[in-house]
Structures are given as C-alpha cells and as structure tokens.
Amino acid sequence: ARRQLTSGESEDLKLRASYTFWCMSKDGGFKADAFAEGIKKIGSFGTANGFWSNYKYLTPPGDLKPKRGIDYHCFRSGIKPIWEDPSNENGGEWILRMKKGVATKSWENMLLAMLSGELGEGDEICGIVISIKPTEDRLTVWNKTGANKDIVAKIRDGIQRVLKVPNADAFEYLAHSSKIRQILQRNSAVTAGHGKHQHNSSVNYHSGRARKGSGKYNKSTHQRTHNHNHQHNHHNQHNKPSNGTGVHSAWGMARMVSDK
C-alpha cells in the first residue's frame, strides 16, 4: 500500500482520511502554559499528491538544529495535536526515543504507514509527532483509546514492524488522562492562590522502558501507577514574553499549501 503513495504516481490517490501538518517551535518565546497557541498549522491534504505538496516544503527533521526543540505533527483533520482535544483526551501515545541520524527516515516511513493504513486499527490512530531536540529525537504515535490494552499493543506492534525495532521494551506508553489531571490540579492550586503548588505525577505505563515507577506490559495488570505529591513555594515566577519568532525557522520560508 505504501508504494501507491510515492510522489511519482501519475494518477492521484485519494487517502482514507484527510490530514493536517502542524509545527511547534520551542525556541524563541515559547511558553509551556500556552502550548496550544504555539502550534502553527502548515497545511491540509486528502490525496497522495496533496501529501507530497505539503511534505516537500518541510525541512527534513534530521536537518533541524533547534536550541530547545521543534515538533512536526501530522494528525487527522479536525483533531488538534493537544492532549485536551476530545479525540485525544481518553487516549495516549507510544513513545520511541531515537539516536541522532535516523529521524528523517523514521518520520517518513511512519507517515506513509499511517496514510496507507498499514498501522491498522482503523480511525484509532489520531496522528504522529516527531520531536527534534539538541541531544535526542523522539517519535510518538497518538491513539484514541488508552484503556484498551489490546488496541494499544497492536499499535505498538505495527510501529515496531514498520521501523524494524528489534526490542518491544524500547517503547513507552503514556496515557493522556494522567497528564490532563496534572494540568487541572496545577491550575486549581494556582487559582486558589495559596502560594504553594501541589503536583500529582500519576503516569500510567502500559509498556515501558526506563522511568522510575514504570513497568513492562503485563496482560493481567496492564497499568502500574507511580504517584507522588510534592509541594514547592513559588518565588517570582516569570514567563519570557513571546517574540513571535522561531516557528517559521522550522521550514524556512515554506509556502503554506492546502489540498482541498
């Protein structure tokens, strides 16, 4: 199926769904508490030619040299690449940390696998993100249903097959619901104005590598939760103002194109 998505096809191929490219730059005036406002839409497409028309204007991930980080997102149209989106809030994401030098090929292979339906699970796949940082790159695949361990495992198997990753333990699964709870609790504490910040770092791992409190995927008990609360005082916290720069450097002066 991926062969039909090559840019040399004479007849345009209609995809099973339409998708949108987004970009987030953490350089410049990025503010963590304004993540949604920092995501910039690049273009949408619903055909193979439309995909390549958008894709070719992106600087290859492996060529990016961010000071802090740059993310490319490709999500089904109508789904924003944020945890709080209705299609994402009850889902989660498979995380694969990669060494430098393989991001561009891995990103392209995963995009083609998603668009062609090779990853399977119908409309369960919401989108894919490639995150480029100075010392590490990370690829994540987002899905709608984080509580269904069978679906979650099948998606991991699909990623592993496409990228030819030999060890399933290289993957880590993060449920979005736990992160949303953290945000709500943090905002509630700040709004209360007590001057103290209570943080609940409850994170569910279905399969994991290497975080304290995480566990490998287990069919009988597929979630292990590591909870801890801590408090710390706020002293003169200030966010740097956004200067509106950084995002366009991800793809140079890329033309914003849309395939209708």
Backbone torsions as a table, in degrees:
resi	resn	phi	psi	omega
1	ALA	NA	-33.6	-179.3
2	ARG	-65.4	-28.0	-178.7
3	ARG	-61.6	-31.4	-179.1
4	GLN	-70.3	-14.3	-177.8
5	LEU	-92.9	5.0	179.3
6	THR	-66.1	148.6	-174.8
7	SER	-68.8	-11.8	-177.9
8	GLY	-89.2	2.4	-179.3
9	GLU	-61.8	132.3	179.9
10	SER	-76.1	-30.7	179.9
11	GLU	-109.2	126.8	-176.5
12	ASP	-67.5	138.6	-177.8
13	LEU	-103.5	125.4	176.9
14	LYS	-79.9	131.0	-178.9
15	LEU	-80.8	164.9	-179.0
16	ARG	-69.9	-22.0	178.9
17	ALA	-152.2	164.6	174.7
18	SER	-94.1	153.1	-175.3
19	TYR	-135.2	163.4	179.5
20	THR	-133.7	134.6	171.6
21	PHE	-89.0	139.0	175.8
22	TRP	-131.7	161.8	175.3
23	CYS	-139.6	141.7	175.0
24	MET	-130.7	123.3	174.7
25	SER	-107.4	130.2	177.7
26	LYS	-97.2	6.6	173.9
27	ASP	-84.5	174.1	177.6
28	GLY	68.6	-128.3	-172.9
29	GLY	-98.2	33.0	-178.5
30	PHE	-60.7	134.1	175.6
31	LYS	-122.3	122.7	-175.1
32	ALA	-60.3	-32.3	-177.4
33	ASP	-83.7	3.1	177.6
34	ALA	-127.1	41.1	-174.0
35	PHE	-58.2	-47.3	-175.7
36	ALA	-60.4	-36.2	-179.4
37	GLU	-71.8	-20.2	-177.2
38	GLY	-88.0	-8.3	-179.8
39	ILE	-83.6	126.1	-177.5
40	LYS	-110.2	132.1	178.3
41	LYS	-78.1	133.1	179.2
42	ILE	-96.9	-51.9	-179.7
43	GLY	177.7	162.4	-178.8
44	SER	-119.5	158.3	-178.2
45	PHE	-156.7	156.2	177.5
46	GLY	-135.9	6.6	179.8
47	THR	-133.6	167.5	178.9
48	ALA	-63.5	-44.5	178.8
49	ASN	-64.2	-36.2	177.3
50	GLY	-63.9	-38.1	176.7
51	PHE	-60.5	-51.6	-177.1
52	TRP	-66.2	-31.5	177.9
53	SER	-63.0	-36.4	176.2
54	ASN	-79.1	-45.0	-172.4
55	TYR	-62.3	-38.7	-174.1
56	LYS	-70.0	-15.3	178.5
57	TYR	-90.0	-4.9	176.9
58	LEU	-85.4	134.1	170.4
59	THR	-62.3	129.8	179.0
60	PRO	-53.0	136.6	-177.9
61	PRO	-51.4	-39.8	-178.2
62	GLY	-67.3	-16.3	179.8
63	ASP	-93.6	-7.3	180.0
64	LEU	-73.6	142.3	179.6
65	LYS	-129.8	66.8	-176.5
66	PRO	-75.3	153.8	174.3
67	LYS	-76.5	-39.1	179.3
68	ARG	-117.0	-52.0	-179.9
69	GLY	173.0	149.7	173.9
70	ILE	-135.9	133.9	179.2
71	ASP	-116.3	136.0	166.3
72	TYR	-105.5	138.2	177.7
73	HIS	-125.1	141.1	169.4
74	CYS	-131.1	108.8	-174.6
75	PHE	-126.2	155.5	173.0
76	ARG	-55.0	137.5	179.7
77	SER	-60.5	136.8	-176.4
78	GLY	97.3	-10.5	177.1
79	ILE	-113.4	118.5	177.0
80	LYS	-81.7	144.5	-178.5
81	PRO	-79.5	57.2	176.9
82	ILE	-133.1	150.8	-177.1
83	TRP	-59.1	-34.6	-171.8
84	GLU	-78.6	-8.1	177.5
85	ASP	-60.6	139.0	-177.9
86	PRO	-52.9	-30.6	179.8
87	SER	-79.9	-13.8	-176.9
88	ASN	-109.2	-23.8	-167.9
89	GLU	-63.7	-28.5	177.8
90	ASN	-102.0	10.1	-179.1
91	GLY	-105.5	-150.4	-179.1
92	GLY	-169.2	-168.2	-177.8
93	GLU	-146.7	137.8	170.6
94	TRP	-84.4	132.8	-176.4
95	ILE	-115.8	130.4	175.0
96	LEU	-128.9	114.5	177.1
97	ARG	-86.6	134.4	-172.3
98	MET	-125.4	150.8	174.1
99	LYS	-72.7	160.9	178.1
100	LYS	-64.8	142.8	175.5
101	GLY	106.9	-9.4	-177.5
102	VAL	-118.4	1.2	-172.9
103	ALA	-63.3	-46.2	-174.5
104	THR	-61.4	-49.5	-178.7
105	LYS	-67.4	-40.0	179.7
106	SER	-64.7	-43.1	178.8
107	TRP	-60.8	-48.2	-178.9
108	GLU	-64.9	-43.7	179.6
109	ASN	-62.2	-39.9	-179.9
110	MET	-70.2	-38.3	176.5
111	LEU	-60.7	-48.2	-179.0
112	LEU	-63.9	-36.5	178.2
113	ALA	-66.8	-40.1	179.0
114	MET	-67.4	-47.4	-176.4
115	LEU	-66.2	-32.7	-178.6
116	SER	-85.1	-8.0	-178.3
117	GLY	84.8	8.8	-177.1
118	GLU	-65.9	-27.3	178.7
119	LEU	-73.2	-17.4	177.5
120	GLY	75.2	-167.4	176.9
121	GLU	64.1	26.8	171.9
122	GLY	53.6	-129.1	-178.4
123	ASP	-88.7	15.7	179.6
124	GLU	-67.7	-30.1	179.4
125	ILE	-79.5	120.1	179.9
126	CYS	-87.5	-38.9	-178.2
127	GLY	173.9	179.3	-177.0
128	ILE	-131.6	143.7	179.4
129	VAL	-129.0	137.0	169.2
130	ILE	-115.8	123.9	-177.9
131	SER	-112.3	122.1	-178.3
132	ILE	-107.7	122.4	178.2
133	LYS	-124.5	166.0	-176.9
134	PRO	-57.9	-35.7	-174.4
135	THR	-115.1	-8.8	-174.5
136	GLU	-155.9	147.3	173.7
137	ASP	-115.4	152.8	-175.7
138	ARG	-142.3	133.8	176.5
139	LEU	-114.2	132.9	179.6
140	THR	-131.1	144.4	176.5
141	VAL	-120.2	121.0	-176.3
142	TRP	-96.3	140.1	176.2
143	ASN	-133.0	166.1	-171.9
144	LYS	-80.6	-35.2	-168.1
145	THR	-117.0	94.7	-177.3
146	GLY	-76.6	-20.5	-175.5
147	ALA	-85.6	-12.9	-178.7
148	ASN	-89.6	99.9	-173.2
149	LYS	-65.5	-28.8	179.9
150	ASP	-69.4	-44.7	177.8
151	ILE	-63.4	-44.8	-179.1
152	VAL	-58.8	-44.2	-179.2
153	ALA	-66.7	-39.1	179.8
154	LYS	-64.9	-37.5	178.4
155	ILE	-65.2	-43.2	176.8
156	ARG	-59.3	-43.1	180.0
157	ASP	-61.6	-37.8	178.9
158	GLY	-65.6	-43.8	177.9
159	ILE	-62.1	-44.2	-178.6
160	GLN	-61.4	-38.4	-179.6
161	ARG	-69.4	-45.3	-177.7
162	VAL	-64.5	-43.3	-175.9
163	LEU	-91.2	-3.3	179.0
164	LYS	56.5	46.7	176.6
165	VAL	-85.8	119.5	-173.0
166	PRO	-71.2	-28.0	-172.2
167	ASN	-117.6	119.3	179.7
168	ALA	-65.1	-22.7	179.9
169	ASP	-70.2	-7.2	176.7
170	ALA	-72.3	-14.3	-176.4
171	PHE	-98.1	151.0	177.8
172	GLU	-134.3	135.8	-179.8
173	TYR	-109.6	131.7	-179.7
174	LEU	-120.1	122.6	176.7
175	ALA	-82.0	131.3	-178.0
176	HIS	-69.1	-29.3	-177.1
177	SER	-58.4	-37.2	-179.1
178	SER	-68.4	-37.7	178.7
179	LYS	-69.7	-37.4	177.9
180	ILE	-64.2	-40.2	177.4
181	ARG	-60.7	-40.9	178.4
182	GLN	-59.3	-45.3	-178.6
183	ILE	-63.2	-45.3	-179.7
184	LEU	-63.0	-42.2	179.4
185	GLN	-66.2	-40.0	179.8
186	ARG	-65.8	-44.6	179.7
187	ASN	-65.3	-37.3	178.7
188	SER	-63.9	-41.7	-179.9
189	ALA	-65.7	-40.1	-180.0
190	VAL	-68.0	-42.3	-179.7
191	THR	-63.0	-35.6	-179.8
192	ALA	-63.8	-22.6	174.8
193	GLY	70.6	32.8	-178.9
194	HIS	-84.3	-10.4	-178.6
195	GLY	80.0	-0.2	176.8
196	LYS	-124.1	150.5	-173.6
197	HIS	-122.1	115.4	178.6
198	GLN	-97.8	130.5	-173.0
199	HIS	-126.3	123.7	177.9
200	ASN	-106.6	110.6	-176.8
201	SER	-99.1	53.9	177.9
202	SER	-79.6	116.7	-177.8
203	VAL	-130.7	131.3	-179.5
204	ASN	-98.3	130.5	178.5
205	TYR	-119.2	123.1	176.1
206	HIS	-87.5	-32.5	173.8
207	SER	-150.6	142.6	-173.6
208	GLY	-154.8	154.0	166.1
209	ARG	-111.6	141.9	146.1
210	ALA	49.6	50.4	160.9
211	ARG	-130.4	143.6	-178.7
212	LYS	-61.3	135.0	179.2
213	GLY	88.2	-3.0	-179.8
214	SER	-92.9	162.7	178.8
215	GLY	-139.8	159.0	177.2
216	LYS	-72.5	159.1	-178.1
217	TYR	-60.2	130.5	-178.3
218	ASN	-134.0	125.1	-174.2
219	LYS	-63.4	-33.7	-176.9
220	SER	-83.1	-36.9	177.7
221	THR	-131.9	87.8	-170.1
222	HIS	-84.5	2.2	175.5
223	GLN	-130.3	134.8	168.3
224	ARG	-122.7	134.2	-175.0
225	THR	-117.0	129.9	177.4
226	HIS	-109.8	111.3	-177.4
227	ASN	-112.0	136.4	165.7
228	HIS	-154.7	144.6	178.1
229	ASN	-114.2	138.4	173.0
230	HIS	-144.2	156.7	-179.3
231	GLN	-122.7	143.3	172.5
232	HIS	-146.0	149.3	-177.9
233	ASN	-79.2	146.4	175.0
234	HIS	-92.7	127.2	177.3
235	HIS	-128.2	105.4	172.5
236	ASN	52.0	55.2	178.9
237	GLN	-82.3	130.8	-179.9
238	HIS	-136.4	138.4	173.2
239	ASN	-97.1	138.6	176.7
240	LYS	-69.1	135.2	-179.7
241	PRO	-66.3	147.5	179.1
242	SER	-74.7	134.4	178.0
243	ASN	-103.6	5.7	175.2
244	GLY	73.4	11.0	-178.2
245	THR	-108.8	168.7	171.8
246	GLY	108.7	-47.2	-171.9
247	VAL	-65.5	-46.3	-176.1
248	HIS	-67.9	-19.2	178.2
249	SER	-66.0	-16.9	-179.6
250	ALA	-66.5	-33.0	179.6
251	TRP	-130.6	25.9	-179.7
252	GLY	62.5	-137.6	177.9
253	MET	-96.3	49.5	-174.8
254	ALA	-60.1	136.9	176.3
255	ARG	-75.7	133.2	178.2
256	MET	-80.4	113.6	-176.3
257	VAL	-116.5	150.4	179.8
258	SER	-138.2	128.4	178.9
259	ASP	-99.2	109.6	-175.0
260	LYS	-92.6	NA	NA
